[in-house]
Amino acid sequence: MALHDEYHGMNLPAKFKIGVSGCPNCCGESWIKDLGFFGFKSGFKVVVGGEAGKKPRIGKELTYVESTDDAMKVARSVFDYYKANAKPKERLGDFIDRIGFDEFKKGVLE
């Protein structure tokens, strides 16, 4: 709910979906969301760039964080980097494809 409260209605270059799954079974369909989180006993796996629409794709693993606060920090970094660098109407996965996953990861995590 913290993600929803923080980011719902945010002005971004394109549609943006977030998925949160409480465990690796992926009931929240986190693999096919722009930004996804999987809960584990010791933290969250973070995936980015998934899509279920016109160009279906599975997200890529961005990082692993150990707390909800760290998950919120990564989410903020993803949103800020995407908002500052993506073209209008460019979904996150397309943006990552254009600049390269390593460049995206570096821009978000460093």
Gaussian input, Z-matrix of N, CA and C with variables (Angstrom, degrees):
# hf/3-21g

backbone

0 1
 N
 C     1     B1
 C     2     B2     1     A1
 N     3     B3     2     A2     1     D1
 C     4     B4     3     A3     2     D2
 C     5     B5     4     A4     3     D3
 N     6     B6     5     A5     4     D4
 C     7     B7     6     A6     5     D5
 C     8     B8     7     A7     6     D6
 N     9     B9     8     A8     7     D7
 C    10    B10     9     A9     8     D8
 C    11    B11    10    A10     9     D9
 N    12    B12    11    A11    10    D10
 C    13    B13    12    A12    11    D11
 C    14    B14    13    A13    12    D12
 N    15    B15    14    A14    13    D13
 C    16    B16    15    A15    14    D14
 C    17    B17    16    A16    15    D15
 N    18    B18    17    A17    16    D16
 C    19    B19    18    A18    17    D17
 C    20    B20    19    A19    18    D18
 N    21    B21    20    A20    19    D19
 C    22    B22    21    A21    20    D20
 C    23    B23    22    A22    21    D21
 N    24    B24    23    A23    22    D22
 C    25    B25    24    A24    23    D23
 C    26    B26    25    A25    24    D24
 N    27    B27    26    A26    25    D25
 C    28    B28    27    A27    26    D26
 C    29    B29    28    A28    27    D27
 N    30    B30    29    A29    28    D28
 C    31    B31    30    A30    29    D29
 C    32    B32    31    A31    30    D30
 N    33    B33    32    A32    31    D31
 C    34    B34    33    A33    32    D32
 C    35    B35    34    A34    33    D33
 N    36    B36    35    A35    34    D34
 C    37    B37    36    A36    35    D35
 C    38    B38    37    A37    36    D36
 N    39    B39    38    A38    37    D37
 C    40    B40    39    A39    38    D38
 C    41    B41    40    A40    39    D39
 N    42    B42    41    A41    40    D40
 C    43    B43    42    A42    41    D41
 C    44    B44    43    A43    42    D42
 N    45    B45    44    A44    43    D43
 C    46    B46    45    A45    44    D44
 C    47    B47    46    A46    45    D45
 N    48    B48    47    A47    46    D46
 C    49    B49    48    A48    47    D47
 C    50    B50    49    A49    48    D48
 N    51    B51    50    A50    49    D49
 C    52    B52    51    A51    50    D50
 C    53    B53    52    A52    51    D51
 N    54    B54    53    A53    52    D52
 C    55    B55    54    A54    53    D53
 C    56    B56    55    A55    54    D54
 N    57    B57    56    A56    55    D55
 C    58    B58    57    A57    56    D56
 C    59    B59    58    A58    57    D57
 N    60    B60    59    A59    58    D58
 C    61    B61    60    A60    59    D59
 C    62    B62    61    A61    60    D60
 N    63    B63    62    A62    61    D61
 C    64    B64    63    A63    62    D62
 C    65    B65    64    A64    63    D63
 N    66    B66    65    A65    64    D64
 C    67    B67    66    A66    65    D65
 C    68    B68    67    A67    66    D66
 N    69    B69    68    A68    67    D67
 C    70    B70    69    A69    68    D68
 C    71    B71    70    A70    69    D69
 N    72    B72    71    A71    70    D70
 C    73    B73    72    A72    71    D71
 C    74    B74    73    A73    72    D72
 N    75    B75    74    A74    73    D73
 C    76    B76    75    A75    74    D74
 C    77    B77    76    A76    75    D75
 N    78    B78    77    A77    76    D76
 C    79    B79    78    A78    77    D77
 C    80    B80    79    A79    78    D78
 N    81    B81    80    A80    79    D79
 C    82    B82    81    A81    80    D80
 C    83    B83    82    A82    81    D81
 N    84    B84    83    A83    82    D82
 C    85    B85    84    A84    83    D83
 C    86    B86    85    A85    84    D84
 N    87    B87    86    A86    85    D85
 C    88    B88    87    A87    86    D86
 C    89    B89    88    A88    87    D87
 N    90    B90    89    A89    88    D88
 C    91    B91    90    A90    89    D89
 C    92    B92    91    A91    90    D90
 N    93    B93    92    A92    91    D91
 C    94    B94    93    A93    92    D92
 C    95    B95    94    A94    93    D93
 N    96    B96    95    A95    94    D94
 C    97    B97    96    A96    95    D95
 C    98    B98    97    A97    96    D96
 N    99    B99    98    A98    97    D97
 C   100   B100    99    A99    98    D98
 C   101   B101   100   A100    99    D99
 N   102   B102   101   A101   100   D100
 C   103   B103   102   A102   101   D101
 C   104   B104   103   A103   102   D102
 N   105   B105   104   A104   103   D103
 C   106   B106   105   A105   104   D104
 C   107   B107   106   A106   105   D105
 N   108   B108   107   A107   106   D106
 C   109   B109   108   A108   107   D107
 C   110   B110   109   A109   108   D108
 N   111   B111   110   A110   109   D109
 C   112   B112   111   A111   110   D110
 C   113   B113   112   A112   111   D111
 N   114   B114   113   A113   112   D112
 C   115   B115   114   A114   113   D113
 C   116   B116   115   A115   114   D114
 N   117   B117   116   A116   115   D115
 C   118   B118   117   A117   116   D116
 C   119   B119   118   A118   117   D117
 N   120   B120   119   A119   118   D118
 C   121   B121   120   A120   119   D119
 C   122   B122   121   A121   120   D120
 N   123   B123   122   A122   121   D121
 C   124   B124   123   A123   122   D122
 C   125   B125   124   A124   123   D123
 N   126   B126   125   A125   124   D124
 C   127   B127   126   A126   125   D125
 C   128   B128   127   A127   126   D126
 N   129   B129   128   A128   127   D127
 C   130   B130   129   A129   128   D128
 C   131   B131   130   A130   129   D129
 N   132   B132   131   A131   130   D130
 C   133   B133   132   A132   131   D131
 C   134   B134   133   A133   132   D132
 N   135   B135   134   A134   133   D133
 C   136   B136   135   A135   134   D134
 C   137   B137   136   A136   135   D135
 N   138   B138   137   A137   136   D136
 C   139   B139   138   A138   137   D137
 C   140   B140   139   A139   138   D138
 N   141   B141   140   A140   139   D139
 C   142   B142   141   A141   140   D140
 C   143   B143   142   A142   141   D141
 N   144   B144   143   A143   142   D142
 C   145   B145   144   A144   143   D143
 C   146   B146   145   A145   144   D144
 N   147   B147   146   A146   145   D145
 C   148   B148   147   A147   146   D146
 C   149   B149   148   A148   147   D147
 N   150   B150   149   A149   148   D148
 C   151   B151   150   A150   149   D149
 C   152   B152   151   A151   150   D150
 N   153   B153   152   A152   151   D151
 C   154   B154   153   A153   152   D152
 C   155   B155   154   A154   153   D153
 N   156   B156   155   A155   154   D154
 C   157   B157   156   A156   155   D155
 C   158   B158   157   A157   156   D156
 N   159   B159   158   A158   157   D157
 C   160   B160   159   A159   158   D158
 C   161   B161   160   A160   159   D159
 N   162   B162   161   A161   160   D160
 C   163   B163   162   A162   161   D161
 C   164   B164   163   A163   162   D162
 N   165   B165   164   A164   163   D163
 C   166   B166   165   A165   164   D164
 C   167   B167   166   A166   165   D165
 N   168   B168   167   A167   166   D166
 C   169   B169   168   A168   167   D167
 C   170   B170   169   A169   168   D168
 N   171   B171   170   A170   169   D169
 C   172   B172   171   A171   170   D170
 C   173   B173   172   A172   171   D171
 N   174   B174   173   A173   172   D172
 C   175   B175   174   A174   173   D173
 C   176   B176   175   A175   174   D174
 N   177   B177   176   A176   175   D175
 C   178   B178   177   A177   176   D176
 C   179   B179   178   A178   177   D177
 N   180   B180   179   A179   178   D178
 C   181   B181   180   A180   179   D179
 C   182   B182   181   A181   180   D180
 N   183   B183   182   A182   181   D181
 C   184   B184   183   A183   182   D182
 C   185   B185   184   A184   183   D183
 N   186   B186   185   A185   184   D184
 C   187   B187   186   A186   185   D185
 C   188   B188   187   A187   186   D186
 N   189   B189   188   A188   187   D187
 C   190   B190   189   A189   188   D188
 C   191   B191   190   A190   189   D189
 N   192   B192   191   A191   190   D190
 C   193   B193   192   A192   191   D191
 C   194   B194   193   A193   192   D192
 N   195   B195   194   A194   193   D193
 C   196   B196   195   A195   194   D194
 C   197   B197   196   A196   195   D195
 N   198   B198   197   A197   196   D196
 C   199   B199   198   A198   197   D197
 C   200   B200   199   A199   198   D198
 N   201   B201   200   A200   199   D199
 C   202   B202   201   A201   200   D200
 C   203   B203   202   A202   201   D201
 N   204   B204   203   A203   202   D202
 C   205   B205   204   A204   203   D203
 C   206   B206   205   A205   204   D204
 N   207   B207   206   A206   205   D205
 C   208   B208   207   A207   206   D206
 C   209   B209   208   A208   207   D207
 N   210   B210   209   A209   208   D208
 C   211   B211   210   A210   209   D209
 C   212   B212   211   A211   210   D210
 N   213   B213   212   A212   211   D211
 C   214   B214   213   A213   212   D212
 C   215   B215   214   A214   213   D213
 N   216   B216   215   A215   214   D214
 C   217   B217   216   A216   215   D215
 C   218   B218   217   A217   216   D216
 N   219   B219   218   A218   217   D217
 C   220   B220   219   A219   218   D218
 C   221   B221   220   A220   219   D219
 N   222   B222   221   A221   220   D220
 C   223   B223   222   A222   221   D221
 C   224   B224   223   A223   222   D222
 N   225   B225   224   A224   223   D223
 C   226   B226   225   A225   224   D224
 C   227   B227   226   A226   225   D225
 N   228   B228   227   A227   226   D226
 C   229   B229   228   A228   227   D227
 C   230   B230   229   A229   228   D228
 N   231   B231   230   A230   229   D229
 C   232   B232   231   A231   230   D230
 C   233   B233   232   A232   231   D231
 N   234   B234   233   A233   232   D232
 C   235   B235   234   A234   233   D233
 C   236   B236   235   A235   234   D234
 N   237   B237   236   A236   235   D235
 C   238   B238   237   A237   236   D236
 C   239   B239   238   A238   237   D237
 N   240   B240   239   A239   238   D238
 C   241   B241   240   A240   239   D239
 C   242   B242   241   A241   240   D240
 N   243   B243   242   A242   241   D241
 C   244   B244   243   A243   242   D242
 C   245   B245   244   A244   243   D243
 N   246   B246   245   A245   244   D244
 C   247   B247   246   A246   245   D245
 C   248   B248   247   A247   246   D246
 N   249   B249   248   A248   247   D247
 C   250   B250   249   A249   248   D248
 C   251   B251   250   A250   249   D249
 N   252   B252   251   A251   250   D250
 C   253   B253   252   A252   251   D251
 C   254   B254   253   A253   252   D252
 N   255   B255   254   A254   253   D253
 C   256   B256   255   A255   254   D254
 C   257   B257   256   A256   255   D255
 N   258   B258   257   A257   256   D256
 C   259   B259   258   A258   257   D257
 C   260   B260   259   A259   258   D258
 N   261   B261   260   A260   259   D259
 C   262   B262   261   A261   260   D260
 C   263   B263   262   A262   261   D261
 N   264   B264   263   A263   262   D262
 C   265   B265   264   A264   263   D263
 C   266   B266   265   A265   264   D264
 N   267   B267   266   A266   265   D265
 C   268   B268   267   A267   266   D266
 C   269   B269   268   A268   267   D267
 N   270   B270   269   A269   268   D268
 C   271   B271   270   A270   269   D269
 C   272   B272   271   A271   270   D270
 N   273   B273   272   A272   271   D271
 C   274   B274   273   A273   272   D272
 C   275   B275   274   A274   273   D273
 N   276   B276   275   A275   274   D274
 C   277   B277   276   A276   275   D275
 C   278   B278   277   A277   276   D276
 N   279   B279   278   A278   277   D277
 C   280   B280   279   A279   278   D278
 C   281   B281   280   A280   279   D279
 N   282   B282   281   A281   280   D280
 C   283   B283   282   A282   281   D281
 C   284   B284   283   A283   282   D282
 N   285   B285   284   A284   283   D283
 C   286   B286   285   A285   284   D284
 C   287   B287   286   A286   285   D285
 N   288   B288   287   A287   286   D286
 C   289   B289   288   A288   287   D287
 C   290   B290   289   A289   288   D288
 N   291   B291   290   A290   289   D289
 C   292   B292   291   A291   290   D290
 C   293   B293   292   A292   291   D291
 N   294   B294   293   A293   292   D292
 C   295   B295   294   A294   293   D293
 C   296   B296   295   A295   294   D294
 N   297   B297   296   A296   295   D295
 C   298   B298   297   A297   296   D296
 C   299   B299   298   A298   297   D297
 N   300   B300   299   A299   298   D298
 C   301   B301   300   A300   299   D299
 C   302   B302   301   A301   300   D300
 N   303   B303   302   A302   301   D301
 C   304   B304   303   A303   302   D302
 C   305   B305   304   A304   303   D303
 N   306   B306   305   A305   304   D304
 C   307   B307   306   A306   305   D305
 C   308   B308   307   A307   306   D306
 N   309   B309   308   A308   307   D307
 C   310   B310   309   A309   308   D308
 C   311   B311   310   A310   309   D309
 N   312   B312   311   A311   310   D310
 C   313   B313   312   A312   311   D311
 C   314   B314   313   A313   312   D312
 N   315   B315   314   A314   313   D313
 C   316   B316   315   A315   314   D314
 C   317   B317   316   A316   315   D315
 N   318   B318   317   A317   316   D316
 C   319   B319   318   A318   317   D317
 C   320   B320   319   A319   318   D318
 N   321   B321   320   A320   319   D319
 C   322   B322   321   A321   320   D320
 C   323   B323   322   A322   321   D321
 N   324   B324   323   A323   322   D322
 C   325   B325   324   A324   323   D323
 C   326   B326   325   A325   324   D324
 N   327   B327   326   A326   325   D325
 C   328   B328   327   A327   326   D326
 C   329   B329   328   A328   327   D327

   B1=1.4537
   B2=1.5220
   B3=1.3304
   B4=1.4686
   B5=1.5294
   B6=1.3310
   B7=1.4667
   B8=1.5222
   B9=1.3040
   B10=1.4562
   B11=1.5231
   B12=1.3092
   B13=1.4670
   B14=1.5251
   B15=1.3061
   B16=1.4623
   B17=1.5312
   B18=1.3340
   B19=1.4544
   B20=1.5271
   B21=1.3046
   B22=1.4601
   B23=1.5272
   B24=1.3215
   B25=1.4533
   B26=1.5167
   B27=1.3181
   B28=1.4619
   B29=1.5235
   B30=1.3120
   B31=1.4558
   B32=1.5301
   B33=1.3332
   B34=1.4598
   B35=1.5301
   B36=1.3337
   B37=1.4608
   B38=1.5331
   B39=1.3280
   B40=1.4679
   B41=1.5247
   B42=1.3247
   B43=1.4651
   B44=1.5254
   B45=1.3302
   B46=1.4619
   B47=1.5166
   B48=1.3363
   B49=1.4626
   B50=1.5229
   B51=1.3280
   B52=1.4566
   B53=1.5230
   B54=1.3191
   B55=1.4576
   B56=1.5171
   B57=1.3159
   B58=1.4573
   B59=1.5266
   B60=1.3096
   B61=1.4543
   B62=1.5243
   B63=1.3105
   B64=1.4569
   B65=1.5168
   B66=1.3232
   B67=1.4639
   B68=1.5247
   B69=1.3210
   B70=1.4633
   B71=1.5330
   B72=1.3331
   B73=1.4638
   B74=1.5256
   B75=1.3110
   B76=1.4710
   B77=1.5235
   B78=1.3042
   B79=1.4626
   B80=1.5277
   B81=1.3284
   B82=1.4618
   B83=1.5202
   B84=1.3353
   B85=1.4633
   B86=1.5248
   B87=1.3017
   B88=1.4606
   B89=1.5242
   B90=1.3303
   B91=1.4708
   B92=1.5166
   B93=1.3273
   B94=1.4658
   B95=1.5306
   B96=1.3095
   B97=1.4598
   B98=1.5261
   B99=1.3121
   B100=1.4633
   B101=1.5284
   B102=1.3163
   B103=1.4617
   B104=1.5176
   B105=1.3285
   B106=1.4563
   B107=1.5131
   B108=1.3224
   B109=1.4665
   B110=1.5197
   B111=1.3506
   B112=1.4590
   B113=1.5119
   B114=1.3080
   B115=1.4509
   B116=1.5169
   B117=1.3173
   B118=1.4512
   B119=1.5233
   B120=1.3185
   B121=1.4692
   B122=1.5235
   B123=1.3216
   B124=1.4613
   B125=1.5299
   B126=1.3402
   B127=1.4576
   B128=1.5144
   B129=1.3339
   B130=1.4678
   B131=1.5217
   B132=1.3319
   B133=1.4517
   B134=1.5318
   B135=1.3257
   B136=1.4617
   B137=1.5219
   B138=1.3382
   B139=1.4606
   B140=1.5241
   B141=1.3401
   B142=1.4614
   B143=1.5260
   B144=1.3280
   B145=1.4584
   B146=1.5041
   B147=1.3210
   B148=1.4571
   B149=1.5209
   B150=1.3143
   B151=1.4684
   B152=1.5217
   B153=1.3251
   B154=1.4604
   B155=1.5191
   B156=1.3132
   B157=1.4613
   B158=1.5103
   B159=1.3373
   B160=1.4663
   B161=1.5302
   B162=1.3311
   B163=1.4597
   B164=1.5183
   B165=1.3343
   B166=1.4632
   B167=1.5216
   B168=1.3211
   B169=1.4637
   B170=1.5197
   B171=1.3025
   B172=1.4563
   B173=1.5291
   B174=1.3256
   B175=1.4570
   B176=1.5194
   B177=1.3249
   B178=1.4629
   B179=1.5210
   B180=1.3257
   B181=1.4630
   B182=1.5206
   B183=1.3336
   B184=1.4577
   B185=1.5233
   B186=1.3374
   B187=1.4621
   B188=1.5261
   B189=1.2971
   B190=1.4519
   B191=1.5175
   B192=1.3204
   B193=1.4666
   B194=1.5149
   B195=1.3180
   B196=1.4562
   B197=1.5216
   B198=1.3312
   B199=1.4593
   B200=1.5272
   B201=1.3058
   B202=1.4628
   B203=1.5242
   B204=1.3134
   B205=1.4657
   B206=1.5243
   B207=1.3319
   B208=1.4628
   B209=1.5320
   B210=1.3274
   B211=1.4633
   B212=1.5283
   B213=1.3148
   B214=1.4666
   B215=1.5291
   B216=1.3302
   B217=1.4676
   B218=1.5281
   B219=1.3303
   B220=1.4629
   B221=1.5308
   B222=1.3217
   B223=1.4632
   B224=1.5271
   B225=1.3161
   B226=1.4689
   B227=1.5233
   B228=1.3213
   B229=1.4556
   B230=1.5303
   B231=1.3314
   B232=1.4690
   B233=1.5281
   B234=1.3190
   B235=1.4700
   B236=1.5315
   B237=1.3146
   B238=1.4640
   B239=1.5215
   B240=1.3309
   B241=1.4676
   B242=1.5294
   B243=1.3118
   B244=1.4613
   B245=1.5259
   B246=1.2958
   B247=1.4678
   B248=1.5309
   B249=1.3091
   B250=1.4602
   B251=1.5306
   B252=1.3417
   B253=1.4666
   B254=1.5185
   B255=1.3148
   B256=1.4694
   B257=1.5255
   B258=1.3125
   B259=1.4653
   B260=1.5316
   B261=1.3251
   B262=1.4767
   B263=1.5344
   B264=1.3061
   B265=1.4692
   B266=1.5217
   B267=1.3326
   B268=1.4658
   B269=1.5276
   B270=1.3320
   B271=1.4716
   B272=1.5270
   B273=1.3226
   B274=1.4591
   B275=1.5286
   B276=1.3227
   B277=1.4633
   B278=1.5221
   B279=1.3202
   B280=1.4640
   B281=1.5283
   B282=1.3216
   B283=1.4634
   B284=1.5270
   B285=1.3217
   B286=1.4612
   B287=1.5263
   B288=1.3384
   B289=1.4663
   B290=1.5269
   B291=1.3212
   B292=1.4650
   B293=1.5298
   B294=1.3354
   B295=1.4677
   B296=1.5221
   B297=1.3193
   B298=1.4615
   B299=1.5221
   B300=1.3280
   B301=1.4597
   B302=1.5283
   B303=1.3319
   B304=1.4654
   B305=1.5311
   B306=1.3210
   B307=1.4656
   B308=1.5249
   B309=1.3414
   B310=1.4560
   B311=1.5282
   B312=1.3105
   B313=1.4635
   B314=1.5213
   B315=1.3263
   B316=1.4499
   B317=1.5308
   B318=1.3172
   B319=1.4584
   B320=1.5122
   B321=1.3213
   B322=1.4716
   B323=1.5235
   B324=1.3227
   B325=1.4563
   B326=1.5252
   B327=1.3292
   B328=1.4655
   B329=1.5037
   A1=110.17
   A2=117.51
   A3=119.71
   A4=110.56
   A5=117.35
   A6=120.70
   A7=110.62
   A8=117.09
   A9=121.53
   A10=110.46
   A11=115.64
   A12=119.88
   A13=111.73
   A14=117.10
   A15=121.54
   A16=112.94
   A17=117.89
   A18=120.14
   A19=116.33
   A20=118.94
   A21=120.24
   A22=110.17
   A23=116.22
   A24=121.47
   A25=114.80
   A26=117.93
   A27=121.72
   A28=110.13
   A29=116.99
   A30=122.22
   A31=109.12
   A32=116.42
   A33=123.05
   A34=109.43
   A35=118.12
   A36=120.46
   A37=114.53
   A38=117.94
   A39=121.68
   A40=109.07
   A41=114.33
   A42=120.09
   A43=109.50
   A44=116.07
   A45=120.50
   A46=108.05
   A47=116.36
   A48=121.41
   A49=110.48
   A50=114.93
   A51=122.26
   A52=108.52
   A53=116.74
   A54=121.56
   A55=110.22
   A56=116.07
   A57=121.19
   A58=107.69
   A59=115.63
   A60=121.90
   A61=108.21
   A62=116.66
   A63=120.99
   A64=113.96
   A65=116.61
   A66=120.27
   A67=109.20
   A68=118.58
   A69=121.46
   A70=115.16
   A71=118.97
   A72=120.52
   A73=112.69
   A74=117.45
   A75=123.55
   A76=113.88
   A77=118.11
   A78=120.79
   A79=112.21
   A80=117.78
   A81=122.08
   A82=112.86
   A83=117.11
   A84=123.71
   A85=112.69
   A86=116.28
   A87=121.89
   A88=113.78
   A89=117.48
   A90=120.31
   A91=112.34
   A92=118.42
   A93=120.68
   A94=112.08
   A95=116.64
   A96=122.28
   A97=109.13
   A98=115.65
   A99=119.42
   A100=110.74
   A101=115.79
   A102=122.23
   A103=107.82
   A104=116.78
   A105=120.06
   A106=112.41
   A107=115.01
   A108=122.51
   A109=109.15
   A110=116.70
   A111=123.56
   A112=108.23
   A113=117.87
   A114=121.11
   A115=112.28
   A116=116.17
   A117=125.04
   A118=107.25
   A119=117.89
   A120=120.45
   A121=112.43
   A122=116.36
   A123=119.63
   A124=114.27
   A125=118.56
   A126=119.05
   A127=113.68
   A128=115.23
   A129=121.60
   A130=111.13
   A131=115.77
   A132=121.53
   A133=106.01
   A134=116.85
   A135=121.99
   A136=108.41
   A137=116.93
   A138=122.28
   A139=108.88
   A140=115.98
   A141=121.05
   A142=111.02
   A143=115.14
   A144=121.03
   A145=117.17
   A146=118.61
   A147=120.05
   A148=111.57
   A149=115.50
   A150=120.63
   A151=109.37
   A152=116.09
   A153=120.57
   A154=111.80
   A155=118.23
   A156=122.65
   A157=114.05
   A158=115.04
   A159=120.95
   A160=113.66
   A161=117.10
   A162=121.96
   A163=108.82
   A164=118.59
   A165=120.42
   A166=111.67
   A167=114.93
   A168=120.24
   A169=109.42
   A170=114.94
   A171=122.59
   A172=107.40
   A173=116.60
   A174=120.82
   A175=111.90
   A176=114.53
   A177=121.45
   A178=108.84
   A179=115.25
   A180=120.20
   A181=109.90
   A182=115.22
   A183=121.40
   A184=111.79
   A185=116.61
   A186=120.45
   A187=109.75
   A188=115.35
   A189=123.00
   A190=106.31
   A191=116.89
   A192=121.53
   A193=109.10
   A194=116.19
   A195=120.24
   A196=114.97
   A197=118.02
   A198=118.71
   A199=111.20
   A200=115.06
   A201=120.57
   A202=110.13
   A203=117.47
   A204=120.52
   A205=111.44
   A206=116.83
   A207=120.46
   A208=111.02
   A209=117.48
   A210=121.20
   A211=110.40
   A212=116.80
   A213=120.84
   A214=111.13
   A215=117.41
   A216=120.79
   A217=110.99
   A218=116.84
   A219=120.14
   A220=109.82
   A221=117.14
   A222=120.28
   A223=110.30
   A224=117.42
   A225=121.47
   A226=110.59
   A227=116.63
   A228=121.08
   A229=111.15
   A230=117.35
   A231=121.28
   A232=109.51
   A233=117.09
   A234=120.70
   A235=111.33
   A236=117.47
   A237=120.68
   A238=111.92
   A239=116.79
   A240=120.63
   A241=110.88
   A242=116.29
   A243=121.51
   A244=110.65
   A245=116.79
   A246=121.64
   A247=111.00
   A248=117.80
   A249=122.33
   A250=113.49
   A251=118.22
   A252=119.63
   A253=117.13
   A254=118.79
   A255=120.37
   A256=110.66
   A257=114.80
   A258=120.95
   A259=109.14
   A260=117.19
   A261=119.45
   A262=111.05
   A263=116.35
   A264=125.69
   A265=114.09
   A266=117.74
   A267=122.26
   A268=109.05
   A269=116.04
   A270=120.40
   A271=109.57
   A272=115.59
   A273=120.34
   A274=111.62
   A275=118.29
   A276=120.73
   A277=112.30
   A278=116.98
   A279=120.77
   A280=111.01
   A281=115.90
   A282=120.65
   A283=110.24
   A284=117.20
   A285=121.55
   A286=110.16
   A287=117.35
   A288=120.43
   A289=111.11
   A290=116.63
   A291=120.93
   A292=112.00
   A293=117.41
   A294=118.97
   A295=113.24
   A296=117.92
   A297=122.86
   A298=110.97
   A299=115.42
   A300=120.32
   A301=112.05
   A302=117.23
   A303=119.95
   A304=111.15
   A305=117.04
   A306=120.87
   A307=110.64
   A308=116.89
   A309=120.84
   A310=110.32
   A311=115.98
   A312=121.28
   A313=110.43
   A314=116.93
   A315=121.12
   A316=111.19
   A317=117.13
   A318=120.65
   A319=113.89
   A320=116.16
   A321=120.42
   A322=112.09
   A323=118.06
   A324=120.61
   A325=114.85
   A326=118.58
   A327=118.89
   A328=111.70
   D1=-29.32
   D2=179.44
   D3=-61.87
   D4=-38.66
   D5=176.94
   D6=-64.20
   D7=-44.66
   D8=178.80
   D9=-60.70
   D10=-48.05
   D11=-178.33
   D12=-61.95
   D13=-36.63
   D14=-176.55
   D15=-79.17
   D16=-38.05
   D17=-167.60
   D18=-116.31
   D19=-9.36
   D20=-179.54
   D21=-60.03
   D22=127.61
   D23=178.35
   D24=82.92
   D25=4.47
   D26=-179.81
   D27=-64.17
   D28=140.15
   D29=178.43
   D30=-79.71
   D31=113.96
   D32=-177.81
   D33=-129.15
   D34=166.51
   D35=-179.92
   D36=-59.58
   D37=-30.03
   D38=-178.69
   D39=-154.20
   D40=176.43
   D41=175.78
   D42=-53.70
   D43=143.39
   D44=-176.83
   D45=-142.72
   D46=124.73
   D47=-179.19
   D48=-116.81
   D49=141.30
   D50=178.57
   D51=-117.83
   D52=136.67
   D53=175.50
   D54=-124.03
   D55=135.36
   D56=177.34
   D57=-125.82
   D58=122.30
   D59=178.50
   D60=-115.95
   D61=130.92
   D62=-177.21
   D63=-71.67
   D64=-13.22
   D65=179.36
   D66=-153.25
   D67=173.85
   D68=-178.02
   D69=-66.21
   D70=-5.50
   D71=178.17
   D72=-68.91
   D73=-15.79
   D74=173.03
   D75=66.56
   D76=39.10
   D77=178.50
   D78=-62.73
   D79=-26.42
   D80=177.74
   D81=-85.44
   D82=8.18
   D83=179.27
   D84=53.80
   D85=39.41
   D86=-176.11
   D87=-61.66
   D88=-28.10
   D89=179.89
   D90=-66.35
   D91=-23.70
   D92=-176.14
   D93=-112.89
   D94=28.70
   D95=175.26
   D96=-113.38
   D97=160.37
   D98=176.85
   D99=-58.94
   D100=-41.20
   D101=177.71
   D102=-134.60
   D103=125.16
   D104=-177.90
   D105=-131.51
   D106=149.15
   D107=178.20
   D108=-128.80
   D109=137.13
   D110=174.73
   D111=-118.32
   D112=124.21
   D113=178.60
   D114=-80.39
   D115=137.83
   D116=172.93
   D117=-129.82
   D118=170.47
   D119=179.08
   D120=-55.89
   D121=-36.76
   D122=-173.59
   D123=-107.01
   D124=9.70
   D125=179.04
   D126=155.03
   D127=-148.16
   D128=-174.87
   D129=-136.92
   D130=135.99
   D131=168.01
   D132=-86.18
   D133=136.59
   D134=-179.15
   D135=-113.26
   D136=126.93
   D137=177.93
   D138=-123.63
   D139=150.80
   D140=-177.49
   D141=-137.09
   D142=154.24
   D143=170.12
   D144=87.50
   D145=8.31
   D146=178.45
   D147=-74.40
   D148=161.61
   D149=178.04
   D150=-161.42
   D151=142.25
   D152=177.84
   D153=-112.89
   D154=1.00
   D155=-173.46
   D156=-85.58
   D157=-129.05
   D158=-172.88
   D159=-66.12
   D160=-27.80
   D161=176.83
   D162=-124.98
   D163=77.21
   D164=-176.33
   D165=-57.90
   D166=138.00
   D167=178.51
   D168=-157.06
   D169=151.14
   D170=175.15
   D171=-89.76
   D172=138.59
   D173=178.42
   D174=-66.66
   D175=164.15
   D176=177.95
   D177=-107.42
   D178=146.48
   D179=179.72
   D180=-71.62
   D181=120.42
   D182=-179.93
   D183=-90.80
   D184=-48.98
   D185=-176.51
   D186=-168.24
   D187=178.24
   D188=173.41
   D189=-127.73
   D190=131.80
   D191=179.12
   D192=-121.91
   D193=155.29
   D194=-173.23
   D195=-102.19
   D196=-4.24
   D197=-178.27
   D198=-146.47
   D199=162.77
   D200=175.83
   D201=-62.53
   D202=-39.06
   D203=177.82
   D204=-60.83
   D205=-43.00
   D206=177.80
   D207=-65.59
   D208=-37.49
   D209=176.89
   D210=-62.20
   D211=-41.85
   D212=178.16
   D213=-65.40
   D214=-36.73
   D215=177.99
   D216=-65.90
   D217=-42.48
   D218=178.05
   D219=-64.82
   D220=-43.07
   D221=178.03
   D222=-58.44
   D223=-45.79
   D224=179.41
   D225=-59.82
   D226=-42.53
   D227=-179.93
   D228=-65.36
   D229=-41.69
   D230=177.45
   D231=-61.18
   D232=-49.64
   D233=-179.64
   D234=-60.66
   D235=-46.51
   D236=-178.32
   D237=-62.43
   D238=-44.97
   D239=-178.69
   D240=-67.22
   D241=-43.71
   D242=178.27
   D243=-61.89
   D244=-48.89
   D245=-177.88
   D246=-61.39
   D247=-38.97
   D248=-176.86
   D249=-77.38
   D250=-22.96
   D251=-169.73
   D252=-123.59
   D253=-16.58
   D254=-177.64
   D255=-79.48
   D256=154.67
   D257=175.58
   D258=-81.08
   D259=156.22
   D260=176.67
   D261=-55.68
   D262=135.88
   D263=179.28
   D264=67.73
   D265=14.99
   D266=178.68
   D267=-94.30
   D268=114.13
   D269=177.71
   D270=-65.76
   D271=160.10
   D272=-175.73
   D273=-58.79
   D274=-44.04
   D275=-179.81
   D276=-61.44
   D277=-39.67
   D278=177.47
   D279=-67.42
   D280=-39.05
   D281=176.49
   D282=-61.50
   D283=-45.43
   D284=178.54
   D285=-61.76
   D286=-42.24
   D287=177.54
   D288=-60.35
   D289=-40.56
   D290=-176.48
   D291=-67.71
   D292=-43.43
   D293=-176.48
   D294=-94.84
   D295=-16.15
   D296=-177.73
   D297=96.17
   D298=139.92
   D299=-176.86
   D300=-61.81
   D301=-41.53
   D302=-178.77
   D303=-62.39
   D304=-40.69
   D305=178.28
   D306=-66.01
   D307=-41.34
   D308=177.55
   D309=-61.79
   D310=-48.28
   D311=-179.12
   D312=-59.01
   D313=-45.05
   D314=178.17
   D315=-61.12
   D316=-44.55
   D317=-179.75
   D318=-65.64
   D319=-31.19
   D320=-177.25
   D321=-86.99
   D322=-39.40
   D323=-171.33
   D324=-97.92
   D325=-14.59
   D326=-177.96
   D327=-105.35

